[in-house]
Amino acid sequence: MIPPWVPRQHSSGGKSVLMGITKNGGRELRTLLIHGARAILRFAQRRHDALGHWLRGLIERRGKHKAVVALANKLARIGWKVLRDETPFIAGKSNLAA
């Protein structure tokens, strides 16, 4: 069974549509993901990697608050993948590398 804090995925026709974090899961976990994303976003201008580039573009297109939620969504997906596959997180293979 997939926990409710894992974002849903609806795909068809080769286009992947990833939904946001639901409010069915634990409030504390969502709060921690948002706070962690907010902390990362504070230093987005100093990051010169793929994540920093992605965040700066997202802030310009959507605004700061939506960028925080999008980053929390990305962190939730990474956390779920690491827990599901029981593999270590390797920063060099992700776009979160500093």
C-alpha positions in Angstrom: 0.0 0.0 0.0 1.3 3.4 -0.9 1.2 5.9 2.0 -1.1 8.9 1.5 1.8 11.4 1.6 3.2 10.1 -1.7 2.2 12.3 -4.6 -0.2 10.6 -7.1 0.7 10.0 -10.7 -1.8 10.2 -13.6 -0.2 9.4 -17.0 -1.6 8.8 -20.4 -0.5 9.2 -24.0 3.2 9.3 -23.0 2.7 12.4 -20.9 3.4 12.1 -17.2 1.2 14.2 -14.9 2.4 14.2 -11.3 0.0 15.4 -8.7 0.8 17.3 -5.5 1.2 16.3 -2.0 -2.2 15.3 -0.5 -3.6 16.4 2.8 -4.5 12.8 3.7 -1.1 12.0 5.2 0.5 13.1 8.4 0.4 16.8 9.1 3.8 16.7 10.8 5.5 15.1 7.8 4.0 17.6 5.4 5.1 20.4 7.7 8.7 19.1 7.9 8.8 18.7 4.1 7.6 22.3 3.6 10.0 23.7 6.2 12.9 21.8 4.6 12.0 23.1 1.2 11.8 26.6 2.5 15.3 26.3 4.0 16.7 25.1 0.7 14.9 27.9 -1.2 16.5 30.6 1.0 19.8 29.7 -0.6 18.6 29.0 -4.1 20.4 32.1 -5.5 23.7 30.8 -4.2 23.4 27.4 -5.8 25.1 26.9 -9.1 23.9 23.4 -9.8 20.9 21.8 -11.5 18.6 22.3 -8.5 19.5 25.9 -8.1 18.8 26.6 -11.8 15.5 24.7 -11.6 14.4 26.6 -8.5 15.3 30.0 -9.9 13.3 29.3 -13.0 10.4 28.0 -11.0 10.3 31.1 -8.8 10.3 33.4 -11.9 7.5 31.4 -13.5 5.3 30.5 -10.5 6.3 32.5 -7.5 8.1 31.7 -4.2 5.3 29.9 -2.4 4.5 27.5 -5.2 8.2 26.8 -5.7 8.4 25.8 -2.0 5.5 23.3 -2.4 7.0 22.0 -5.7 10.4 21.4 -4.0 8.6 19.7 -1.0 6.9 17.5 -3.6 10.3 16.6 -5.2 11.8 15.8 -1.7 8.8 13.6 -0.9 9.3 11.6 -4.2 13.0 11.2 -3.5 12.3 10.1 0.1 9.7 7.6 -1.1 12.0 6.1 -3.7 14.8 5.7 -1.2 12.5 4.0 1.3 10.7 1.8 -1.2 13.9 0.5 -2.9 15.9 0.4 0.3 18.9 2.0 -1.5 21.1 4.8 -0.3 20.6 8.3 -1.7 23.5 9.2 -3.9 23.6 13.0 -4.4 25.9 12.8 -7.4 23.2 10.9 -9.4 20.4 13.3 -8.6 19.8 16.9 -9.5 20.1 17.8 -5.8 23.9 17.6 -5.9 25.5 20.7 -4.4 
